[in-house]
Amino acid sequence: MLESGNLKRKNLGSSREEIDYEMRFLNEGYLDDIARLQEIMVQNLQDKEIFRLTAPEEFRELLAQKRTVIGILTEDGLIAYNMVCFPKEDGDNFGVDINLPQSELKKVVHLKAVVVHPAYRGNELQKRLANIHLKVLQELGYKHVCSTVSPKNAISIQNHLASGFVVKGLKIKYGDRLRYIMYKNIFRPFVPGPKVVAINITDIYGQEMLIDRGFAGFKIQVRNDGWQVMYCMPVSKLF
C-alpha cells in the first residue's frame, strides 16, 4: 500500500461524506475495474475529444508491467487510477516532440492517463496520484516525464502545472487531436524567468511561436475573455 486516509464523496444533492481509501499499485486483476471506470468517466464528459480512450489490450499490456498503474480504492471499489508507460527511443516518444536530445530519449516516461470517478472530484486526486508516481519514477532512474493535454481541458492543465509540469509543445497527436505536450524534469524543478507573456489559450499560432522561441507555459488563469496561459523563458535549461 502506498497511502491511506479519507476522501470526500459527493452524494445525491450537494452533500459530501468522508470515505476511507487506500492507494496501491494495480495488476491484471483490476483490468475490468479500470475499463469500467474509464467508461463512467467518458460518459460524464461534455466534450469527448479531450480524452483519448485506452484500449483493453493497452490496459492489459501496461498492467503486466510493474509500477505502471496506481489506483485508489474505497468501499465503492476502484475510484481513480494513474497510468504511465515507457516509450521506445525510436517509437512515439513525446521527447521527440519537444526536441529532447537523442541520448535522453531512453530516460522518458509518458504519463498516459489519470481517471477519477465523478463522485470523488474535488479531492485533488489527479495531482496526488501524479506526485506519488513521479516519486516512484525518480527512484527507478527516469528523468523526463511527458504528457499530453487538450487545450480545452483547463482543469487537467491546472493539475499538471500544479505538479511542476510546463507546456513545452503544441502538436497534433492521435490522428487529428490538438494537444499540449506537458513536460517535467524530475531532477530539475522549473524556475520561471522575469519576462512573462500572457496569451489566450485559443491563440494556437501565438503559442506555437512562443514555444519555438524557447518559452514554456507555467501558469493558467481565467480572464473575462477566457483562459490565458502564462509563458516565460526559464532561468536555466530544462534539459
N, C-alpha and C positions, 0 to 999 in steps of 0.2 A: 504494500500500500504506500502511495506517495504522499497522501494528505487526507485529512478528515476534518469534519466540522459541521456547520449549519448553513443552509441556504434558505432563501425566501422563495416560496412557491406562490404564484398568483392563482387564486381560485376563482370560481364564478363570481361575477361582480367585480368589486375592487379590493376585496380582502386578500391579505397575504399571510401565510403562516410559515413558521420555521420548520425545516425538514433536515434530518441528518443526511450526510453524504460521505462517500469515500471516493478518492481519486486513485486510479490504478492503471497499469498497462493492460491492454486488451489483447486477446489471442483469437484464433479462428472460431472459438466457441461463441463469440459475440457477433458473428457475421450477420445473422438475421436481425439482431437488435440494432446494429449500425444502419443497415439498409432501411429498416422501419423508421428510425429517427430521421434519416435523410429525407424520406418521403413526407413525413409530418412537417418538417421544416420547409420543404419546397411548396407544399400545399398552402402554407401561410405567407408565401412571398407575393407581394403585389406585382413585382417585375421579375419574372423567372430568368431573365437574361443575366442578372447579376451573379447567378450561381451556376457553376459547372458541375453537373452530376457526375458522381463516381460510379463506374460500372461494377457489377458484382465481382467480375474477375479481377478488377483492380483492388477491390477490398480484400479479396482472398489472397492476392499476392503480397499486399502490404502486411496483413495480419500474420502471415507466415514468417515475417522477419521480426526480430526482437526490437523492442523500444520504438516502434514506429507509430503506434496508436495509443493514446492516453484517453481514458474515459472517466466520466463522473457518474456514479450510481447512487440512487436513492431508493426509497420504498416503491417508487414508480418504475424502477428499472434504470436503463441507460438514458440519461437526460442530456448528455453533452459528450463530444469527443473532439480530439485534435489529432490530425494525421500528418506525418512527414514522409518524404521519400528521398532517395539518394540517386540523383540523375547521373547518367554516364557522361564522361567528358565529351564524347562525340555525338551525344543524343540531344534531346530537347532540354538543354541546360540553360536556365534563366541567367546564369552568369555570362553567357554569350550576349544576351540582350543588353546587358549593362556594361559591356566591354571589359569584363574581368580578364586579366591575363590568362593565357592558356595554362600556365603552370598552376594556377589557383583553382581551376575548374573541378579538380578532384576533391576539393575541400568544400564544395557547395552542397547545401541541403535545401530542398523545397518544402516550405510549409504548405501542404497540399490543401487542407480543408479544416475548418472549425465549424462545428454544427452544435447549436444549442436549442433545446426544446422551448417553444414559445412561452410556456408557463414559468420558465426559470430565467427569462431575460431580466436584466437589471441587476444581476449578481456579478457582473464583470467577468463572466466565465471565459470568454474568448481571450481576454488579456491574461487571466490566471493560468489557463491551460498552456498558452503560448510561452509564458515565462518559465513554467516548470519544464516544458520540453526544451527550451533554449539551454537551461542548465544541464540537462542530460546530454544534449548535442555538444556542449562545451567539454564535458567530461570525455566524450568519445573522440575529441580532437578535431571536430569540424569547426570551420571559421566563418564561412559566409552563408547566410540564410536569406533565401529569396522567396517571394510570394507574389501572387497576382490578385489584384482587387479591381472591381469595376469602379470607374469614376462616379457611377450612380449610387454606390454603396457608401455613403458618408460615415455611417456608424462603424463599418468594418475598417475604413481608412483611419478613423479616430483611434480605434483599438490598436491597430498596427503602430501608429505613431506613438501612442502611449507606451508601447513595449520597446521603443527605441528604433523602430524601422524608419526609413526615409523613402520618399519617392525618387527612384533613380532611373526609371524608364517609363515610356508610354508606347505600347505596341499593340498590334492586332495579334491576338492569340486564339487558340481553339477554333480556328477556321475564320471567323469573322467578328470576334468579340474584342472590343477595345478594353485594354487592361493597363493599370499601373503596374510596373514592376517594383515591388517594395523590397528594400534591401537593409540588412543589418549585419555589421561586423561584430561578432560575438566578443572579440577581444579588444575592440577599439570603439568606445562609445562615440556617437556623433556629437560634435561640438559646432553649433551654428556660428557663422561669421556675422559681422556687423551689418553688411549690406543685405537687406531683406526686400523682396519683391512680392507683392500680393497680386494674385491673378485669379479671375473667375474660373471655377472648376470646369465650366463648359468651353473655355478657350483652349481647345486642344492644340492648335498651331502654336500659340504663345507659350504653352508649357513645353512643347517639344523643343522650341528654340532655347528656352532656359536650360533644359536638361542637356542639350547639345553643347552649351557653353560651360557645363560643369556644375550648374546649380542642382540642389537637391531639395525636394519638398519635405518640410519638417513639422508643419503645423497646419491645421484646418480650422476655419472659423466661419460662422454663418453671419451674413450681412443682409441688408434689405433686398439686394438683388440676387441672393442665393449664396451658395457656399463658395468660399475663397480658399485657395491653397497658398501658403506662405513658403516661398523659395529663398534659399540663400546659398552662398558659397561656403563650404565647410572650412573650418580653421585649418585642418590638416587633411591629407588624403584619406579617402575612405578605405582604399585597398591598394 
